[in-house]
Amino acid sequence: MKLTTERLVLRPWEDKDRTPMARIYGDAHVRRFHPKVLTVEEANASIDLAIERARTDGFHFQAAELKGSGEFIGMIGLAVRSETVQAGLPGHRTVEIGWFLAKEHWGQGLAPEGARAWLDYAWSIGLPEVAAFTAKVNAPSQRVMEKIGMIYDPGSDYENPELCEGHWLRPQVVYWKRNPTFFERHSITVAP
Ligand SMILES: CC(C)(COP(=O)(O)OP(=O)(O)OC[C@H]1O[C@@H](n2cnc3c(N)ncnc32)[C@H](O)[C@@H]1OP(=O)(O)O)[C@@H](O)C(=O)NCCC(=O)NCCS
């Protein structure tokens, strides 16, 4: 899957992305709202999984690069939320949208720009809705969700069961965006 925006190319993973993506996943500041940084092996495994899941599901989190220079900046994409890892959590059978960019590229609206292209793709293949999940304290990620028109659903708040009670990263929030065309086509009226 290759998508382009004004400033970005969103494309399948290539081997050359592995080192810069491992650097991003291994950066303690980038992962300050996550329980831990990833090792190089874990970062590689996440790319391997993304490649495999793109084959089986048709899409998954992908590489993002700058259009002009081709510089790799991180990952943006859609993924079918993994049942094996996340069964029992809210929305575990939904499609989620996610992003992880190198900190040198933050603050330029690149994540929302890429995410909007992925939402257009989601609607183009007829998905009824897309969800986004993050730690309650991850304000930057929630700003991206707001910028792309996702709505916070307080009723879906949940606790990350992999963290102990009281852990500051345990509370999680969920945002949703519905495909307006889908709901119109099926004459379904929903609250905003
Ligand atoms: C979340 C993230 C993708 C945002 O990407 P981005 O391209 O910088 O998005 P934007 O430029 O639209 O900025 C979104 C918000 O990030 C915050 N932000 C921007 N630049 C920042 C910086 N240099 N340092 C800290 N926060 C910053 C601001 O709150 C901003 O909101 P604002 O535009 O209303 O001020 C990026 O911060 C990131 O990769 N974070 C780490 C990975 C992560 O947490 N991913 C989500 C996993 S659930």
The ligand as an SDF file (V2000), in Angstrom:
LIG
                    3D

 48 50  0  0  0  0  0  0  0  0999 V2000
    2.2200   11.7240   19.0150 C   0  0  0  0  0  0  0  0  0  0  0  0
    3.1310   12.1270   17.8670 C   0  0  0  0  0  0  0  0  0  0  0  0
    3.0230   11.0910   16.7500 C   0  0  0  0  0  0  0  0  0  0  0  0
    2.6850   13.5000   17.3450 C   0  0  0  0  0  0  0  0  0  0  0  0
    3.2200   13.7190   16.0560 O   0  0  0  0  0  0  0  0  0  0  0  0
    3.4470   15.1910   15.4530 P   0  0  0  0  0  0  0  0  0  0  0  0
    3.7160   15.0150   14.0040 O   0  0  0  0  0  0  0  0  0  0  0  0
    4.4270   15.9050   16.2910 O   0  0  0  0  0  0  0  0  0  0  0  0
    1.9840   15.8490   15.6610 O   0  0  0  0  0  0  0  0  0  0  0  0
    1.6530   17.4160   15.7240 P   0  0  0  0  0  0  0  0  0  0  0  0
    2.7300   18.2150   15.0910 O   0  0  0  0  0  0  0  0  0  0  0  0
    0.2890   17.5570   15.2270 O   0  0  0  0  0  0  0  0  0  0  0  0
    1.6750   17.7200   17.2970 O   0  0  0  0  0  0  0  0  0  0  0  0
    0.7000   17.0930   18.1240 C   0  0  0  0  0  0  0  0  0  0  0  0
    0.9680   17.4990   19.5570 C   0  0  0  0  0  0  0  0  0  0  0  0
    2.2160   16.9620   19.9560 O   0  0  0  0  0  0  0  0  0  0  0  0
    2.8100   17.8400   20.9460 C   0  0  0  0  0  0  0  0  0  0  0  0
    4.1290   18.2340   20.4800 N   0  0  0  0  0  0  0  0  0  0  0  0
    4.4770   18.7900   19.2980 C   0  0  0  0  0  0  0  0  0  0  0  0
    5.7940   18.9570   19.2340 N   0  0  0  0  0  0  0  0  0  0  0  0
    6.3030   18.4900   20.3860 C   0  0  0  0  0  0  0  0  0  0  0  0
    7.6160   18.3880   20.9070 C   0  0  0  0  0  0  0  0  0  0  0  0
    8.6720   18.7780   20.2110 N   0  0  0  0  0  0  0  0  0  0  0  0
    7.7710   17.8470   22.1430 N   0  0  0  0  0  0  0  0  0  0  0  0
    6.7250   17.4140   22.8510 C   0  0  0  0  0  0  0  0  0  0  0  0
    5.4460   17.4800   22.4010 N   0  0  0  0  0  0  0  0  0  0  0  0
    5.2470   18.0100   21.1880 C   0  0  0  0  0  0  0  0  0  0  0  0
    1.8780   19.0180   21.0830 C   0  0  0  0  0  0  0  0  0  0  0  0
    1.0140   18.7420   22.1700 O   0  0  0  0  0  0  0  0  0  0  0  0
    1.0900   18.9790   19.7970 C   0  0  0  0  0  0  0  0  0  0  0  0
   -0.1950   19.5590   19.9100 O   0  0  0  0  0  0  0  0  0  0  0  0
   -0.4000   21.0770   19.3960 P   0  0  0  0  0  0  0  0  0  0  0  0
   -0.1160   21.0660   17.9160 O   0  0  0  0  0  0  0  0  0  0  0  0
   -1.8130   21.3830   19.7290 O   0  0  0  0  0  0  0  0  0  0  0  0
    0.6070   21.9180   20.1390 O   0  0  0  0  0  0  0  0  0  0  0  0
    4.6040   12.2260   18.3260 C   0  0  0  0  0  0  0  0  0  0  0  0
    4.6430   13.0660   19.4510 O   0  0  0  0  0  0  0  0  0  0  0  0
    5.1890   10.8760   18.6760 C   0  0  0  0  0  0  0  0  0  0  0  0
    5.7050   10.1690   17.8190 O   0  0  0  0  0  0  0  0  0  0  0  0
    5.1560   10.5440   19.9870 N   0  0  0  0  0  0  0  0  0  0  0  0
    5.7370    9.3180   20.4950 C   0  0  0  0  0  0  0  0  0  0  0  0
    5.0150    8.0830   20.0420 C   0  0  0  0  0  0  0  0  0  0  0  0
    3.6460    7.9290   20.6280 C   0  0  0  0  0  0  0  0  0  0  0  0
    3.4070    8.2210   21.7880 O   0  0  0  0  0  0  0  0  0  0  0  0
    2.7490    7.4380   19.7730 N   0  0  0  0  0  0  0  0  0  0  0  0
    1.4220    7.1300   20.1720 C   0  0  0  0  0  0  0  0  0  0  0  0
    1.3810    5.7550   20.6610 C   0  0  0  0  0  0  0  0  0  0  0  0
   -0.2130    5.3610   21.3690 S   0  0  0  0  0  0  0  0  0  0  0  0
  1  2  1  0
  2  3  1  0
  2  4  1  0
  2 36  1  0
  4  5  1  0
  5  6  1  0
  6  7  2  0
  6  8  1  0
  6  9  1  0
  9 10  1  0
 10 11  2  0
 10 12  1  0
 10 13  1  0
 13 14  1  0
 14 15  1  0
 15 16  1  0
 15 30  1  0
 16 17  1  0
 17 18  1  0
 17 28  1  0
 18 19  1  0
 18 27  1  0
 19 20  2  0
 20 21  1  0
 21 22  1  0
 21 27  2  0
 22 23  1  0
 22 24  2  0
 24 25  1  0
 25 26  2  0
 26 27  1  0
 28 29  1  0
 28 30  1  0
 30 31  1  0
 31 32  1  0
 32 33  2  0
 32 34  1  0
 32 35  1  0
 36 37  1  0
 36 38  1  0
 38 39  2  0
 38 40  1  0
 40 41  1  0
 41 42  1  0
 42 43  1  0
 43 44  2  0
 43 45  1  0
 45 46  1  0
 46 47  1  0
 47 48  1  0
M  END
$$$$
